[in-house]
Amino acid sequence: MMNIQTDWLQRANELVATLTRSMSGPPVPTTGTLYTGVDLGTAYVVLTVVDGEGRPVDAAYTFAQVVRDGLVVDYVGAVNTVRRLKAELEERVGRELSAAAAAYPPGTGRRDVQTHRYVTEAAGFDVNAMVDELDAANLVLSIQDGAVVDVGGGTTGVAVLKEGRVVHLADEPTGGTHFSLVLAGAHKITLNEAEEMKKDPTQQRSVLRLVTPVIQKVASIVQRHIAPYEPEQVYVVGGTARLKGFEEVLAGELGRPVVKPEDPMFVTPLGIALASMRAGEQR
């Protein structure tokens, strides 16, 4: 069991590390079709690109408040943000990006799922797949048994897997935006300043201390959904889980091991691009 866990974690870390290196390094040589993943998050909009072999090519992201709890609340702002990131990536890779997948939180209604599609199409993409965020994350993680938890800006998603099949799926409010609200209130600063504080390595310890009650709330959500299935391990992803010590607090509350990839922020966005690649293979 340990070797299997080590293998998947190493693979996930290598994929994400390749993606993050591409963001600051020279363009990755590519041939054939490129596939894009569009992640409309509550705090960040992220676009990732993979080639036809599933190899990470590039990514771009920006802070944006165009989505709230998985729902698009600023359609024009969302379209313009995705369009701008698309143009930025196209300039870097020297190729037009057309095929794309977009994602949505678990439990999102059909109309709201379509809105995510419409935003992506309006930005100039040919949408070949719509994928649940947790399914996207597991395209990178390849978990067969356990619980995958995606803690985003506005919500916490939970998927329980048995033998590679999702047996339970849920999504509830509480995420990184709530961290920012706590920090903004405690320090009397703006939400944007609180967002920067969360990312400051020198302030991780003090941030963790202040937001621990919110992590405990996340844990209570996770525990409620996984309790009937008793998974041996929990695998946590999402930009909010970047906070140093997050997984330790979560593990203490859940009473079971919590595994976190080295950079959990890009796991789901990368999986969205892989979903587009898989859809392209089937055409």
Disulfide bonds with the S-S distance in Angstrom:
none
